[in-house]
Amino acid sequence: MQWLRAAQQAPQARAMCRWYAVTLAIAQVGWVLLAVVASQGWDLTSAAFVFASMGLTFGMWWIYFAVPFGEILHHRRERSFVFGYGHILLFGAIAAVGAGLHIMAYYLEAHHDPEEFGWVHISQTGAVLAVAAPVMLFFIVLIATWRYLFRSNDRLHNVEFVLTIAVLAGAIALAAAHVSLAVCLLVIALAPAIVVVGFELAGHESQQAALERETRAA
């Protein structure tokens, strides 16, 4: 979080700060993954956990940096206050995703070795909720920030948002219905993929149009 804050406050060093932040995030996720694999070996659930963890990490990173915050704030500096303080929630959500993955790792270890990890008392629904809820918060804050900065109510973004929240809620519902944890994890991993695919297909054009509209009106 400190490197992300430095990236916002020091434009001349923004690229390097972002790379530090991404590298640390990948390392932290990697440590959790190694702990899970080392403790219980590879199986379908472990593979799904690895896939979902890496998919969420890279997907959230890609989505965040696909938004031209610098360009819009250059022309609309009066919106920087809400943008800056709104990142308290955004960064908190990102940190909570990492904590949720750690909780998920504890759940997997307890499921594999209940004697050694008997102190872990969390249901499958709770473990999935620990990951899905902060991811949901991340998307809610990000889309709210995007709408505030670009003054846009783009239909594509609305569809992406509804589908993303539905997918995350679906993962929680599947966990409550005692569906395999591997399936729940793969469903969670679909959340950022929806936004990435939508942006690549048409989102880039709508975002550029919103940016040009706000630039002309400045």
GISULRA-V451608 format. One record per pair of residues at least 4 apart in sequence whose ideal C-beta (glycine too) atoms are under 7 Angstrom apart, sorted by the first residue. I is the first residue (numbers start at 1). J is the second residue. Records with the same first field share a line. If there is no record, write none. Layout:
I = J, J
This chain:
1 = 5, 91, 95
2 = 6
3 = 7, 17, 20, 21, 24
4 = 8, 21, 91
5 = 9
6 = 10, 13, 17
7 = 14, 17, 18, 21
10 = 14, 17
13 = 17
14 = 18
15 = 19
16 = 20
17 = 21
18 = 22
19 = 23
20 = 24
21 = 25
22 = 26, 61
23 = 27
24 = 28
25 = 29, 57
26 = 30, 57
27 = 31
28 = 32, 98
29 = 33, 53, 54, 57, 101
30 = 34
31 = 35
32 = 36, 53, 101, 102, 105
33 = 37, 50, 53
34 = 38
35 = 39, 105
36 = 40, 46, 49, 105, 108, 109
37 = 41, 42, 46
39 = 109, 112
40 = 46, 108, 109, 112
42 = 46, 47
44 = 48, 182
45 = 49, 108, 181, 182
46 = 50
47 = 51
48 = 52, 182, 185, 186
49 = 53, 104, 108, 185
50 = 54
51 = 55, 186, 189
52 = 56, 185, 186, 188, 189
53 = 57, 101
54 = 58
55 = 59, 189, 192
56 = 60, 97, 135, 188, 189, 192
57 = 61
58 = 62
59 = 63, 192, 193, 196
60 = 64, 94, 138, 192
61 = 65
62 = 66, 196
63 = 142, 192, 195, 196
64 = 142
66 = 199
67 = 146
68 = 72, 211
69 = 73
70 = 74
71 = 211
72 = 76, 149, 150, 211, 214
73 = 77, 79, 80, 83
75 = 214, 215, 218
76 = 149, 214, 218
79 = 83, 148, 149
80 = 84
81 = 85
82 = 86, 148
83 = 145, 149
86 = 90, 141, 145
87 = 91
88 = 92
89 = 93, 141
90 = 94, 138, 141, 142
91 = 95
92 = 96
93 = 97, 134, 137, 138, 141
94 = 138
95 = 99
96 = 100, 134
97 = 101, 131, 134, 135, 138
98 = 102
99 = 103
100 = 104, 130, 131, 134
101 = 105, 131
102 = 106
103 = 107, 122, 127, 130
104 = 108, 127, 130, 131
105 = 109
106 = 110, 117, 120
107 = 111, 120, 122, 127
108 = 112
109 = 113, 117
110 = 114, 117, 120
113 = 117
114 = 118
122 = 126, 127
124 = 128, 175, 181
125 = 129, 172, 175, 176
126 = 130
128 = 132, 171, 172, 175, 184
129 = 133, 172
131 = 135, 188
132 = 136, 168, 171, 172, 188
133 = 137
134 = 138
135 = 139, 168, 188, 191
136 = 140, 165, 168
137 = 141
138 = 142
139 = 143, 161, 164
140 = 144
141 = 145
142 = 146
143 = 147, 157, 161
144 = 148
145 = 149
146 = 150, 157
147 = 152, 153
150 = 210, 211, 214
151 = 214
152 = 210
154 = 158, 206, 210
155 = 159
156 = 160, 198, 202, 203, 206
157 = 161
158 = 162
159 = 163
160 = 164, 194, 195, 198
161 = 165
162 = 166
163 = 167, 194
164 = 168, 191, 194, 195
165 = 169
166 = 170
167 = 171, 187, 190, 191, 194
168 = 172, 188, 191
169 = 173
170 = 174, 187
171 = 175, 184, 187, 188
172 = 176
173 = 177
174 = 179, 183, 184, 187
175 = 179, 184
179 = 183, 184
181 = 185
182 = 186
183 = 187
184 = 188
185 = 189
189 = 193
190 = 194
192 = 196
193 = 197
194 = 198
195 = 199
196 = 200
197 = 201
198 = 202, 203
199 = 203, 204
202 = 206
203 = 207
204 = 208
205 = 209
206 = 210
207 = 211
208 = 212
209 = 213
210 = 214
211 = 215
212 = 216
213 = 217
214 = 218
